[in-house]
């Protein structure tokens, strides 16, 4: 075999290896786990800006929402589920489907925009959900709350979007930004931390009657979350259909407090492989 033929054969084998690797990665991402990067503070202090996790897509079965999406605004890449699985859009069926449990942290596709959201499930089909004076009520009964001190973070730009956190009082850059922290226990016995910044309009709502085959989601950072309390026609999440569920978030794999994951001095090593409660 000539030197040129040997080189060409080597290049072909390398390309085949890359293609096979991409196909395997694509199947793994589509069927089993989907990576998710936390871009906002709506789930603090359960999830922080810069947390990286894998979503368990096997937890609730598969639907149109399980199809992958790839969005990298910096280079203009925006490939949604409709590009991969558009033929299945609108179908309510789920393969190997099962319902999530109250308290699960769930990734779902926004019913209107198709963007991925991550929130905590607090309302099941048929539940009556209401906020009264900042306290979640489920089927007319308040959830159990226990004071858990204060959540403190630096008032400074966070993550690639340079988002500044909301605090319970006005502070300057670099100062401590504080929010009240409580442990909330849902009727099924699951407990998790929530944050309270102060009185605002979303602390008191009407009654939400969760429709059949839909779910009600809220962020743990209650005063800084766009969730099911706001209807879809007003820019919120509204009721989320079963078909929009992507999977359950179980564990943080990696976390960075900086503008880039490559800034190793900003890595939060204490959050690596941390269980999500």
C-alpha positions as CSV (number, residue, x, y, z in Angstrom):
1,X,0.0,0.0,0.0
2,X,1.4,3.4,-1.0
3,X,2.0,6.1,1.6
4,X,-0.8,8.2,0.1
5,X,-3.3,5.3,0.3
6,X,-2.2,4.6,3.9
7,X,-2.8,8.2,4.9
8,X,-6.2,8.3,3.2
9,X,-7.2,5.1,4.9
10,X,-6.2,6.5,8.3
11,X,-8.2,9.7,7.7
12,X,-11.3,7.6,6.7
13,X,-11.0,5.5,9.8
14,X,-10.7,8.6,12.0
15,X,-13.8,10.1,10.4
16,X,-15.7,6.8,10.9
17,X,-14.7,6.8,14.6
18,X,-15.9,10.4,15.0
19,X,-19.2,9.7,13.3
20,X,-19.8,6.5,15.4
21,X,-19.0,8.5,18.5
22,X,-21.4,11.2,17.6
23,X,-24.2,8.7,16.8
24,X,-23.6,6.9,20.1
25,X,-23.7,10.3,22.0
26,X,-26.9,11.2,20.1
27,X,-28.6,8.0,21.1
28,X,-27.5,8.3,24.7
29,X,-28.7,11.9,24.8
30,X,-32.0,11.1,23.2
31,X,-32.9,8.0,25.1
32,X,-31.3,8.1,28.5
33,X,-30.0,11.5,29.8
34,X,-30.1,15.1,28.6
35,X,-27.5,17.7,29.8
36,X,-28.9,20.8,31.3
37,X,-27.1,24.0,32.4
38,X,-28.9,26.2,35.0
39,X,-29.1,29.7,33.5
40,X,-31.1,31.6,36.1
41,X,-31.7,31.8,39.9
42,X,-35.3,30.7,39.9
43,X,-34.5,27.4,41.7
44,X,-32.1,28.7,44.4
45,X,-30.9,27.4,46.7
46,X,-31.6,24.0,45.4
47,X,-30.0,24.8,42.1
48,X,-27.5,27.6,41.5
49,X,-26.6,29.5,38.3
50,X,-23.8,27.5,36.7
51,X,-24.9,24.1,38.0
52,X,-24.6,21.4,35.3
53,X,-26.7,18.3,35.5
54,X,-28.1,15.3,33.5
55,X,-31.8,14.9,33.3
56,X,-33.1,11.4,33.7
57,X,-35.3,11.0,30.6
58,X,-36.3,7.4,31.6
59,X,-38.1,8.6,34.7
60,X,-41.4,9.5,33.1
61,X,-41.2,7.7,29.7
62,X,-40.9,9.2,26.3
63,X,-42.8,11.7,24.2
64,X,-42.3,14.4,21.6
65,X,-40.6,16.5,24.4
66,X,-38.0,13.7,24.8
67,X,-36.5,14.6,21.4
68,X,-33.2,16.5,21.7
69,X,-32.8,20.2,21.2
70,X,-29.5,22.1,20.6
71,X,-29.3,25.8,21.3
72,X,-26.0,27.7,21.3
73,X,-26.9,31.4,20.9
74,X,-23.3,32.5,20.8
75,X,-22.8,30.8,17.4
76,X,-26.4,31.0,16.2
77,X,-27.3,27.4,16.6
78,X,-31.0,26.8,17.4
79,X,-32.2,23.3,16.6
80,X,-35.4,22.4,18.4
81,X,-37.4,19.1,18.9
82,X,-39.5,20.0,15.9
83,X,-36.4,19.7,13.7
84,X,-35.7,16.2,14.9
85,X,-39.2,14.8,15.7
86,X,-41.7,17.3,14.1
87,X,-43.8,14.4,12.9
88,X,-44.7,13.5,16.5
89,X,-45.6,17.1,17.6
90,X,-49.0,17.4,19.2
91,X,-49.2,13.7,20.2
92,X,-50.3,13.2,23.9
93,X,-48.9,9.6,24.0
94,X,-45.9,8.7,26.1
95,X,-43.9,5.5,25.6
96,X,-43.3,3.7,29.0
97,X,-45.0,6.7,30.6
98,X,-45.3,7.2,34.4
99,X,-46.3,10.2,36.4
100,X,-43.9,12.3,38.4
101,X,-44.3,12.7,42.2
102,X,-45.0,16.0,44.0
103,X,-41.6,17.5,45.0
104,X,-39.8,16.2,41.9
105,X,-37.5,18.7,40.2
106,X,-38.5,18.3,36.5
107,X,-37.3,19.6,33.2
108,X,-40.2,20.3,30.7
109,X,-40.7,22.0,27.4
110,X,-42.6,25.2,27.6
111,X,-46.0,24.5,26.0
112,X,-45.8,27.6,23.8
113,X,-42.1,28.4,23.2
114,X,-40.7,24.9,23.3
115,X,-37.8,26.2,25.5
116,X,-36.6,23.9,28.3
117,X,-37.6,24.9,31.9
118,X,-36.7,23.4,35.2
119,X,-39.0,23.8,38.2
120,X,-40.4,21.8,41.1
121,X,-43.7,19.9,40.8
122,X,-46.2,21.0,43.4
123,X,-49.6,20.4,41.8
124,X,-51.0,17.1,40.4
125,X,-54.0,16.8,38.0
126,X,-57.2,17.7,39.9
127,X,-55.3,19.6,42.7
128,X,-56.4,23.1,43.9
129,X,-53.4,25.3,44.2
130,X,-53.3,28.8,45.8
131,X,-50.8,31.1,47.4
132,X,-51.9,33.0,50.5
133,X,-49.5,35.5,52.2
134,X,-46.6,33.7,50.6
135,X,-47.7,30.2,51.8
136,X,-48.5,27.5,49.3
137,X,-51.9,25.9,49.8
138,X,-52.7,22.5,48.2
139,X,-56.4,21.4,48.2
140,X,-57.2,24.3,50.6
141,X,-54.6,23.2,53.2
142,X,-51.3,25.1,53.9
143,X,-48.1,23.2,53.4
144,X,-45.9,22.7,56.5
145,X,-43.1,25.4,56.8
146,X,-40.1,25.5,59.1
147,X,-37.7,28.4,59.3
148,X,-34.2,27.5,58.1
149,X,-32.2,30.7,58.6
150,X,-31.0,33.0,55.9
151,X,-29.6,32.3,52.4
152,X,-26.6,34.6,51.8
153,X,-24.8,35.2,48.5
154,X,-22.7,38.0,47.1
155,X,-24.5,40.8,45.2
156,X,-22.6,40.5,42.0
157,X,-23.2,39.5,38.3
158,X,-23.7,35.7,38.1
159,X,-23.2,33.3,35.2
160,X,-22.7,34.0,31.4
161,X,-25.7,36.4,31.4
162,X,-24.3,38.4,34.3
163,X,-27.6,38.2,36.3
164,X,-27.6,40.1,39.6
165,X,-29.5,38.4,42.4
166,X,-32.6,39.9,44.1
167,X,-32.2,40.6,47.8
168,X,-34.5,41.4,50.7
169,X,-33.0,44.9,50.8
170,X,-31.0,47.2,48.5
171,X,-27.3,46.5,48.8
172,X,-24.2,47.6,46.8
173,X,-22.0,45.4,44.6
174,X,-19.9,42.9,46.6
175,X,-22.2,43.2,49.7
176,X,-24.2,40.3,51.2
177,X,-27.5,39.6,49.5
178,X,-29.9,37.9,51.9
179,X,-33.1,36.0,51.5
180,X,-35.2,34.2,54.2
181,X,-34.9,30.4,53.9
182,X,-37.6,27.9,54.9
183,X,-38.1,24.1,54.6
184,X,-41.4,23.3,52.9
185,X,-43.0,19.9,53.3
186,X,-45.6,18.8,50.8
187,X,-48.6,16.6,51.6
188,X,-46.8,13.5,50.4
189,X,-44.0,14.1,53.0
190,X,-41.2,15.4,50.6
191,X,-39.3,18.3,51.9
192,X,-37.1,21.0,50.2
193,X,-35.8,24.5,50.8
194,X,-37.5,27.6,49.5
195,X,-36.4,31.2,49.5
196,X,-38.5,34.3,50.3
197,X,-37.4,37.8,49.3
198,X,-40.4,39.8,50.6
199,X,-44.0,40.6,49.9
200,X,-45.1,40.8,46.3
201,X,-48.1,40.3,44.1
202,X,-47.4,36.5,43.5
203,X,-47.7,35.9,47.3
204,X,-51.5,36.0,47.0
205,X,-53.3,34.4,44.1
206,X,-56.6,33.0,43.1
207,X,-57.3,29.3,43.1
208,X,-55.7,27.3,40.3
209,X,-57.6,24.1,39.3
210,X,-55.0,21.8,37.7
211,X,-56.6,20.2,34.6
212,X,-56.5,16.5,33.8
213,X,-53.2,15.4,32.3
214,X,-51.5,18.6,33.4
215,X,-49.2,19.6,36.2
216,X,-48.4,22.8,38.3
217,X,-44.8,23.9,38.7
218,X,-43.1,26.5,40.9
219,X,-39.5,27.7,41.4
220,X,-37.9,27.2,44.9
221,X,-36.8,30.9,44.8
222,X,-40.5,31.8,45.0
223,X,-40.2,35.6,44.5
224,X,-37.9,35.3,41.5
225,X,-39.5,32.6,39.4
226,X,-41.7,32.7,36.3
227,X,-43.8,29.5,36.7
228,X,-47.3,28.1,36.6
229,X,-48.6,31.0,38.7
230,X,-48.4,33.1,35.5
231,X,-50.6,32.1,32.5
232,X,-48.9,31.3,29.2
233,X,-50.5,34.2,27.4
234,X,-48.9,36.6,29.9
235,X,-45.4,35.1,29.4
236,X,-45.6,32.5,32.1
237,X,-45.6,28.7,32.2
238,X,-49.2,28.0,33.1
239,X,-50.4,24.4,33.4
240,X,-47.9,22.0,31.8
241,X,-49.3,19.0,29.9
242,X,-48.0,15.5,30.6
243,X,-46.6,15.3,27.0
244,X,-44.2,18.2,27.7
245,X,-42.3,16.4,30.5
246,X,-38.7,15.8,29.6
247,X,-37.3,14.1,32.7
248,X,-36.3,14.3,36.4
249,X,-33.2,16.1,37.7
250,X,-31.6,13.9,40.3
251,X,-28.0,15.1,40.8
252,X,-25.7,18.1,40.1
253,X,-22.7,16.8,38.2
254,X,-20.6,20.0,38.0
255,X,-20.9,23.6,39.1
256,X,-19.1,26.8,38.2
257,X,-19.8,30.2,39.8
258,X,-18.0,32.1,37.0
259,X,-18.8,33.4,33.5
260,X,-17.3,30.3,31.9
261,X,-17.0,26.7,32.9
262,X,-13.3,26.9,32.0
263,X,-12.6,29.4,34.8
264,X,-11.5,26.6,37.1
265,X,-10.9,29.0,40.0
266,X,-14.7,29.6,40.2
267,X,-15.6,25.9,40.4
268,X,-17.9,24.9,43.3
269,X,-16.2,21.6,44.2
270,X,-18.7,21.1,47.1
271,X,-21.5,20.8,44.6
272,X,-19.9,18.1,42.4
273,X,-22.2,15.0,42.3
274,X,-24.5,16.7,44.9
275,X,-28.0,15.0,45.2
276,X,-30.9,17.3,44.3
277,X,-33.6,17.3,47.1
